Amino acid sequence: MIYVVLALSIGIMASISIWAYRNVAPQADRLPMQWSARGEINWRAPRIVAVAASPLLMISLIVIIFIFSRHDHAERNMALLWVSFIGPALQALHMALVARTVENEE
């Protein structure tokens, strides 16, 4: 069951990435990646990196969880379940912040 949830979560993140690449500031070559506490942009990344960073980080985290919790299946499944819910939510938040920031810059 956990593998179905993981696959669905990765699929959702891939869909968010594809949608964001096509629709969020299509004219911008670089998108914001980090903001300061005052709301100023700290740095920007190339468009493809900005939309692919979250899914790649999530997949990396899944691999790390599999490596370090291979003996305790209940702990592994709980960690993977949390990651599968938090990953897409954080990516959607990031893309919403990017869209808002780019819109306000225009």
N, C-alpha and C positions, 0 to 999 in steps of 0.2 A: 504493500500500500504506500509506503513512504517513497518508493521509487516513482510511482505514478504522480505523487504530489511534487516531487523534485522535477520530473520531466515537464509537468504543467507549469511550474514556476519558471523554469528556464525558458520554456516557450513564451510565456508572458513577457519575460524580460527581453527576449529577442524581438517580439512584436513591438514593444515600447521603443526599442532601439531603431527598428526600421521606420516606425512612424515618426520618431523624433528626427531622424536623419533627413527625412523628406519634408517635414512640416515646420520644425522649429528653426526659425531664422535661416531659411534656405540660401540667403545671399551672403551669410557670414562664413568666412573660412575657418575661424577659430571661435570656440564657445567657452563661456566661463566654466571653471571647474571648482573654484573655491572663493568664498567671500569672507571678509573680515567681520568682526563684531559690529562695525559701523555700516555694514552693507556694501562696502567697496570691493571690487573684484581684485583678488590677490593674484590670480594667474588664469590664463586661458590655454586650452589645448586644441590641437587640430580637430576638426569636426568629427572625423571617424573615431578618434581616440576618445573624445568626449562622450559619444553615444555608446561606445563599446566597453568603456571602463567598468561600469557596474556589473554587466553580465560576466565579464572576465574575472573580476574580483570574486563574484559569487561562486563561479566554477572552481576557482583556486581555493576558496574557503571550504567547499565541499570536499575537495581532494584532501586537504589538510585534516578535516574532520575524519574522513575515512582512514587516513594513516594513523592518527593518534588515538582513535577510539575503536580500533578493530577488535578488541577483546570484550568490550562492554557494548553489546548491541542495543540495549535500552537507552543508554546514554547517547550513543551515536544517532539513533533514530530521533530522539528528542531534539538534539542539536540540529539535525538536518531539517526537522519540521520547522523549528524557529527560523532557520536561514531561508527556508522556502517561502515563508510569509514576509519576513522583513526585507529580503532582497528586492522584490518587485516594488514594494512600497517606497523604499528609499530611492530606487531609480526613478519612479514616477515623481517623487518630490524633487529630485535633482532636475529633471527635465522641465517641471513646472517653474522652478526657480530660474532656470536658463531662459525659458520663454518669456517670463516676466521681466527679467533683466534686459534682454535684448529689445523687448517691446518698449521699455522705458527709456532706452538709449536713443531710440528713433525720434 
